[in-house]
Amino acid sequence: MVETWGTDEHRIGLKPILRKVWAPHGQRPHAPVWHRYEWLYLVGFIHPPSGRVAWYLVPAISLEIFGAVLAAFAEEQGVGAHKVILLTLDGAGWHASANLSVPDGIIIELQPPYSPEVQPAEHLWPLCDEAVANECFATIEDLEARLADRCCVLADQPDVLRSATNFHWWPSS
């Protein structure tokens, strides 16, 4: 069996994500901000035809960390002799490196340069950001807890994920 998945990383941190909001006529909306530059990364794997998703929150991203995330993903999905995953990635340095440790049963396919719109995983980030937009978090741990809760909610909504990521040209397997 072969499944087609997409993956990407999303840097998110204590610098607030600001979005437009409605406010009563004549009043200005209130969105507290406290700019700080501490980050974490949300790595998302999506199987667009089914809406299945796998999330990993990591404190940084590098060749070693991404290799460990790939290994955890392969184990979680049961990749092996009877199941192969074709995984699309962008051309980030840790994706295209010859030194990347790719588990058996995962085949890496790099997408064309400068084409984030063809990566289904890119369309996960607005859904994740909804839970943290226009909010200020005291610590990175508070942000991580909110994101973890949001990822659990989204994992239980495959129809929402499928509608955002299952492009008409994406393989049905």
Secondary structure as UniProt FT lines:
FT   STRAND          2..13
FT   TURN            25..26
FT   STRAND          39..47
FT   TURN            48..51
FT   STRAND          52..58
FT   HELIX           63..77
FT   TURN            81..82
FT   STRAND          83..89
FT   HELIX           93..96
FT   TURN            98..99
FT   TURN            104..105
FT   STRAND          106..110
FT   TURN            113..114
FT   HELIX           116..118
FT   HELIX           120..124
FT   HELIX           125..129
FT   TURN            130..134
FT   HELIX           140..155
FT   HELIX           158..165
FT   TURN            168..169
//
